[in-house]
Every structure is written in C-alpha cells, then in structure tokens.
Amino acid sequence: MKKYLLLIALCISMIGKGLSQQNIFRTSNIISPEINANHTVTFRLLAPEAKAITITGDWLPMQGYMRTPAPLVKGDSGIWTYTSPVLPSDLYSYTLNVDGVKSIDPNNAYVLRDVANIFSFFIVGGGKGNDFMVNEVPHGTVSHRWYSSPGNKMTRRITIYTPPGYENSNEKYPVLYLLHGIGGDEDAWGGLGRTPEIMDNLIAQKKAVPMIVVMPNGNVSQEAAPGEGSEGMVKPSFMLPHTMDGKFEETFPDIMKFVESNYRVKANKENKAIAGLSMGGFHTAFISRYYPNTFDYVGLFSPALNVKPEQAEATPVYQNIDQKLQQQMHNGYKLYWIAIGKDDFLYKNVEDYRKKLDGMGMKYEYMESTGGHTWTNWRDYLLVFAQKLFK
C-alpha cells in the first residue's frame, strides 16, 4: 500500500514538473522591446502564420484622434520586427495588431490598464524617463486603505502614498489630493501616472517637499477599482452612475476626514493641495470652490469645465459658479495652476475659462504643452506641479 501511494505521489510530482517545465520551455527568448543605444526601440514578434502585423504607439504621428499604425516586417524565421525612430527619454505605451486582432506584446511582461484597455509599456531612460523609473533612492509606501463614506453609504477603497521616512518619524506632512479622469479609479495615478516613482525621485532630488499623496476613486458608485470590490470581476466601464453629477464633490469631506484622522497631516489650508486630470480637473475646480477656504494649491490638468443646465439644477455644487469663484479669489490662495496640450479636444473650453478668470482678475499660472488628452502630458504636469507645492 505504501509503495502504491508513493508511486501515485511520484506520478503527480512528475506531472506537475512536466507542466512547469512545459511553461518554462514555451517562454520565448525573443527580446521585445529592445531599447537600443541610440534610443531607437526594436519590437519583435514570432508569428510565422500571420499575414500582417502593425504596432500603434504614442510616439507615432496622430491621424485625427488616433495614432497612425506602423507595419512590422516579416523575416525568414517567422519573426516580425519594427524599429522606431529615435525616441526622447520618456515612458511609452503601445499595442500590436495581428491580422486584425489587437494584442499586447507577449514578450513584454510590463503592462498598464486604462479603464478596460491594456497596453504594453517601456521607458527610455537618460532624461525625463528617469523620473518614471524606480531608482536607487529612498522609497515611500503605497497603501490601499478602506474608509467609511457615510455620504455614499458604503465603505470605499483609496490609495495613499506616504513619503520616505513616514513610518519612522513623528513629523506631520502636507497633503496633495490627486484625482483621476473619467473611467479611472484609485489605481490610475499610481499605475498610469507613475506617482510613487515621480514622488520618490523628486523628493530624493529635493525638488519636491515630502508630502502625502491621496488618490481616491472618483466614481462614487464603486467601492473600489474593478475586481477589487465586492462586485467581483466586473468589466471596467467608462461611464458609471453619478459621473460628474456633484455626488463626488458633495462627499469629498468623507475622504479628508479619513486622511486627517488616520495620518499625521498638516490639516490647515496652507498645507493642502488638490489637482486632477480631465474629469478629475472638473472635480478639482468644483471642490476647491465649493469648499473655498480649504486648499491653497489647485491644479487643473486638461480639465473638463463645462456644466450642463440639468447638472446645475440637480445640485448646489454646480450653481452660482461665478459667485463661488469670487469667494475663492477673495479668500486667497498660493497657486491656481492650469495646464493643457495644444491638441487637446478640451483646449477651447480651457481657453474660455481662462478668459473668465482674466475678466475677474483671478490670478493663475498657465502651462501649454504639445500633444493632446494623454497620460504623456498628465505625468509631465504632475512633475511640474509637485515641485511648486508647499514652498
């Protein structure tokens, strides 16, 4: 009997090893992407039966609101290749298209999720890209916390970055509340935005003041990012209930209460900042004026700003905008910062908003970049904005 059991155990072990070895041996030795010494990047894909393969990346030229795909060329061994032009130091994302089927790069383990889309990515170092890398510097801590939100009648998840040394000190820190765009969640700024890497590197270089960065989920109908709450493994959605209807702004004090009760923070106006991209810029604009004596630093990154009449009727958050702006200006602030790309579809809205501020005499700083409504710009805006805070 013992010999029989031993034989079964040995067979199971061999099957397990066989499966593991099979997975290992299936692993390709193909390198893709390969960042070359001259900052071109070579992509490779083994697909001997494929008829056509293209690559779409955020370094390629725009055609309307879409990137123009570039073709890969098939070699004799069935390996398709494409080499980019010289790329400036930065973080880049891309997808492949194999005979009409969109795909990530199977040879690249590094991916980013944007709403329901997955992209492969890489970083070209030697310049700005270094700010998005994990470098040999002191590191902060990224935590997923659950907080009570009575205004939304649920417990919700939030992402919080604490700077290097937080756990080993009694010091209090200023706080930046950093808000994502439509379809995003509490993982967006940490993943796509590279916030922990940016903050670690800026703090190490003494370009930014050590601060706590709070990254909430702006979709108040969600407990947490898809797959992280009790709803289970739901498909990420671009539009959710209560999107930009005032509910997030109304219940934002639930977030501040949790942070100020659970972290060592400097809770006065002089040590509070709020910023956001797109929908998060919309939230930032309205939160900062709805609570007009709360934030000394306000950052609008490619912000959505227009309010529909039915929205204004539904909530006091969107009513009497000019009066609220006047009150915010009267209370004073240290920085009101606006940034947008020249090709952003919200450029005209921001231009009109700036005219409103100019007409009121409300002071602000403005940054205009190239490009459109992209994470390439929003990472850059965080790099610049974070260096202006709490100094």
N, C-alpha and C positions, 0 to 999 in steps of 0.2 A: 504493500500500500504506500509506504514511504517513497519507494522508488518511482511509483506511478505519479504521485504528487510532485516529486522532484522533476520528473520528465515534463509534466504539464507546465510547471513554473519555468523550466528552461525554454520550452517552446514559446511561451508568452513573451519571455525576455528577448528571444531572438527575433520574434515578430516585431516587437517594439523597436529593437535596434535597427531592424531592416527598414521600418518606416522612417525612423530618424535619419538613417543613412541615405535613404531614397530622397528625402527632402534636402539633405546636405548636397548630394550629388547633382540634384536639379539646379542648385544655385549656380548661376552663370558667373563666369569670370569676366564678363563684359563690363567695362567701366563706362558709366554714363550717369551724370555728365562728367566730363573731364575738363577741368579748368586749366588751360594751357598757360605757359609762362608769359605769353604776350597778351593775356586777358581775353583771348577768344575762348569759346567753350565748345567742345565736341560732344555730340549726343550719338548714342549707338543703340540699335535695337535689332535683335536676332528674330527675323520673321521671314523665312525663306519662301513661304507660300503667299505672302501679302502682295497685293497689286500696286498699292500706293500708300505712302505714309507721309504725313505732314506734321509740323510742330507749330504750336501757337504759343508765343511767349511775350512777356510785357516789355521786351526790348525791340520787338518788331513794329513796323510802322502801322498807324491807325488807318482803317478804311471805314469812315463813319464812326460808329461807336464800337467797332470790332477791330481786332488785330488781324493783319494780313498773314495767313499761314505761309510757312516756308517748307519746301519739299526736302525730304531725306532722299539720298541716293543709294540704290541697292548695289552691294558689292558681290563678287563671285562666291563668297562664303555664305551668302544669305543675310549678312549684317548690313543694315541700312544706317547711313551716317549723315549728319549735318553739322557744320561748324559755323558758329555765329560770327558776326563781325566783332571787333574789339569792343568789350563792354566796360564802361566805367565801373568803379567799385560800388557795389550795391547788392541788395537782395532781389532775386528774380524768381518768378514763378512761371510755370509752363505746363501744357498738356500735349499729348500726342493724339493723332487721329489715324487709325489703321483701317483702311478700307471702309471709311465712313463711321467707324466706332471710336468715340472719344475715350481716351485712356490716360492714366498717369504713367510715368516711366517705370516699368517693372524692375529696372536695375538701380533705381534711386529709392532708398528707404525713407527719404525725408519728404513729408507731405504737410500741407496746410488745408484746413477746411474753411470755406467761406460760405455760410448758410448751408446749402446742400451740395455744394461743389467741392471737389477735391483737386488740389494742384500739387504737382511736384515742385520743389524749390531748391535753390542753391545760392550761395553767397560768394561774390567775387571780392576778395579782401584787398588790402593795400590802400585803403582810403575810407570813405564813408561806410562801406560794408563792414569794417571792423567794429563799428558801433552796434551792429546787429548780431555779432558773434559772442559766444561765451569765451571770454578771455581770462587770463590768469590775474584776476583782481578779486578783492573781497566780494562775496555774493550775498544778496538779500534772500529773503524767504518768500515763497509764493504759497498762499493758503487758500483753500476753498472752505468757506465758512457758511453756516446756515443761520439766518437771522429771522426773527419774528417780524412779520409785516401785517399789523392789525388792519391797516388801510386796505390791504388786498386779501385779508382773511386767509392767509397761508404762511407757511414757512418757506423762505426762498434762499437760494444759494448766491453767494457773492465771492468774487476773487479779490484778495488783498495782498499787495506786495509791501513787505516791511524791509527797510534798508539794512545793509550790513551792520552788525553790532547791536541791532534792536534787542535781541533776546538777552544780551549780557550787559545791559545798561538800565539806568532808571530815567534816562532822558526822555523828554516829550518831543514830538515831531510835528511839523506841519503836514497837511493832508491835501492831496490832489484827487478829486473825484473825476474819473476818466470814463466817458460814455461812448458806447459803440453805435454803429449805424443800423439801419433797418435790416431785419433778418439776422442780425448778430446776436450775441449773448455774452455771458460773463467770461467766456473763453476767447473772445475775438481779439481784444487788445493784448492779451498775453501771448497768443499764438501768432496771428497775422501781424499784430502790431509790434511784436518783439519787445514789449515794455520792460520785462525784467532785465533783459540784456542791455537795453538802452540805459535804464536807470543805473544798473551796476557800473557800466562803463563811464557814464557822465559823473557819477559820484566819485569814482576812483580817480578821475582826472581833475576833480574839484571844479568841474564845470557846472555842477548842479548841487544844490543843498540836499542833504539826506532828507527824504520825505517818505511818508506812507502814500501809496497809490491804491485807491479803491476803485475796482472795476465791477460795477453792478450789472445785472441783467435788466435791460430797459423794456423788456416785454413782460408787462405785469400779469399777463395771463399764464405765464410759465413759472413753475417752481425753479427750474434750472435749465441749463443747456440740454438740447435733445439727447436722450439716453442717460442723463444724469439725475432725472427726477422720477417720481412715481408713475408718470405717464408711460414709462418704458422706452423702448427703442423706436420712437416715432420719427418720421421723416422730417428733417428741418424744413421750416416754412418761411417764406419771405414776408408774408403778411399774417399777423395774428390779431386776435381780438384786443381792443383797447390800444391799438397802434396810433400814437400821436393824437389821442383824444383828451389829454390832460390828466389821465389817471396816474401816470408815472410821476409827473410833476407834483401832483397833489400828495402822493405818498412818499415823496423823497425824504421827508423828515424821519421816516422809519429807518432808512439807511444811516443817516447821520447819527441818530440816537444809538444805534447798534455800535457804530465805529467809536463814538465818543465814550461809550460805556465799557468797551472791551479792549481799547487800545490806548496807549499813552500818547495823546494828541494835544496839540495846542489848539484849543477849540474856538479861539477868537477869530474875528473876521480877517485880521491881518495874516493869519496862517491857514487860510482856506482858499483853495483854488478849485475851479470846475472847468472842464473842457470836454468837447465831444466832436465826433465827425458825423456829417450828414444828418441823420435823424438825431444823433447824439448832440450835434450842434444846435438843432432845433430845441431839444430838451434843455441844453445849457442856456440858451438865450432866455427861455421862459422861466426856468428855475431861478436863474440869477436875478431876474426882475420881479418874480413872484415873491421871492424872499430877498428883498432888495438891500438888506443890511447884513448879509451873510458871507459873501465872497468878495475878497479884494482882487482876485485874479480870475479872469474869464477868458476862455479860449474857444473860438468858433472855427472849426476846421471844415471847409467846404459845406457850410451849414445850409440845411433846408430852413426856410424862414417864413414862408407864406402860410397864412391861416385861412381856411375856407369859412364862409359865413356860418355854416351849420356847426363848425367846430367852435366858433366864438360864442354861439348861442348855448352850447352844451355845457360849458364850464367857465368859471370866473378866471381861470388861468389865462385864457386867450382873450379876455376882454380888457378894454381900456389900455391897449398896448403903449400908446404914446405917453399916457399919464404914468404908467409903471416905469417906462424908460426915464422920464423926467425925475421920478423919485430915486431911481438907481443912480442917476447922474448927481442929484443933489446930495445923496448920502456919501458919495465919493468912493473911489476905488483906485488901486495902483496900476492895474493893467487890464485893458479890454483889447483883445488881440484877435484879428481876423485873418484867415489865410485861405486861398483858393487857387486852383490851376486855371490857366488861360483857356483851356479847352473843356473845362468842367461845364456840364449842362446846367448847373446852378449859378453860373457866373453872372448872368443878368440879374438874378434875384439878389445876389450879394452886392452888385453894383448899386441897385436901387436902395438897398438897406443902408449902404454907406452914405448915399445922398441924404437919407433921412437923418442919420447921425450927424452929418455935416450941418444940415439945416438947424438942428437942435443945439449945435455947439458941443456935442458929446465927443470927447477925445477918445481915440483908439489908435492902435498900431496895425498896420496892414502889410501882409506878405503875399506877393503874387508869384506863383511858380509856373513852370511849364507843365504840360500834361493835364489830365482830367480827374475824374472822380475815382481815385485809385489809392490802394494801400501804399504804393510807392510814395505818393505825396503825404499821406497821413503819418507815416513813420517819420518822414522828414519834419513835418510840423511839430510832432512831439519832441523831436531832437532839439528844435529851436525853442519851443515854448517852455520846456522843462528847465532850460538854462536861465530863464527870465524870472523864475518864481522865488519868492521869499527872500529877496536880497535887498 
